[in-house]
Amino acid sequence: MSLEKELKEIKSALEELKSRPLSVTRAGLYIMTFLAMGYSCTAKKDAHDTLELLEKEKPLLVEKNVLGGAAPETFYEINGQRVYLKIDGKPVEQYCNK
């Protein structure tokens, strides 16, 4: 079968479908409802798990001289990693803008 003939058949099938009125059976409505409920429950569980994880691993604000300069550093410690706010008492932005 040639590509043009297949395209014509597909177009005619689409036109036929467009001409039919849209109808949904009761079973179809039940299926759509159960799918929506299942998705909603899954989304709520994912949000709950994420919130629970954030509550367990709250960032810890630390002010400590860890780099050996004159002034202490200020940083958040999250999962063993540090996010510096101040280095040697100066905001991190001053080091980035040089």
N, C-alpha and C positions, 0 to 999 in steps of 0.2 A: 504494500500500500504506500502510495507516495505521501510526502509530507503535506502537500497542498490538500489532498483529499482528507487526511486526518484533521487538518485545521478546519476544514469546512464542516466535518462531522462534529467537532468540538464546538464550533460556533453555533451550529443548529441545536445541539443539545443544551447549550447555555441559553439560547433564545427560548427554547421550550420551558426551561426551568424558570426563566424570568416571567413567563406568561402565567404560570401556575400561582394560585393564591398560597400564601405562607400559612401553614397550619402546624400546631404543636400538639402532640398527643399528651394525654395525662401522664403516661409513662415517661415521656420525654421531659415533662415538667418535674417529675419526681427525681429523675436522674440529674437534671441541672441543679435542683435544690440540694441534693446530697453532695454533689461535687463542690458547690459553693460553700456548704457547711464544712466539708472536709478541708478546703483551702483555708477557710477562716480559722479553724482550730489549729492548723499547722502554723499559720502566721502568728497566732497568739503564743504558741509554744516556743517558736523561734525568738519572739520578742522577750518572752519570759526568761529564756536561757541566756540571752544577751545581757539583760538587766542583772541577772544573777551573777554572771561573770564579771560585770563592771563593779558590782557591790563587793565581790571577793577581792578584786585586784585594784583597790582604790590607789590613786597616785599618792605618794608620800612626799611632802615638801620638806627638803633638807637644806640646812644652812651649815656648811662645814668647809674647812680649809683642806681641800683634797689635792690641789695642784701645787701647793707650796708657796704661793704668793703671799703678799702682805695682808690682803683682806680675804675673807671667806667667800666661797662660791655658794650660790643659791641654785638649787635644781630640784626637779621632780624625779623621783625614782619610780619607774613603772616596769614591772616584770624584770628587774635586775638591770635595766637600762636607764641612763640618765638623760634628762632634757634640761639643759642649762638655761637659766634666766639671767644670772649674773656670774661673771668670772672675775676674780680678784676685786669684787665689789663694783665692777662696771657692768652696765647692761650689755648683753650679747650683741645688740645692734651696733654698738661702737666698734666691735671687732669685725663685723661684716661690712661696714661702710668704708673701710680703709682702702 
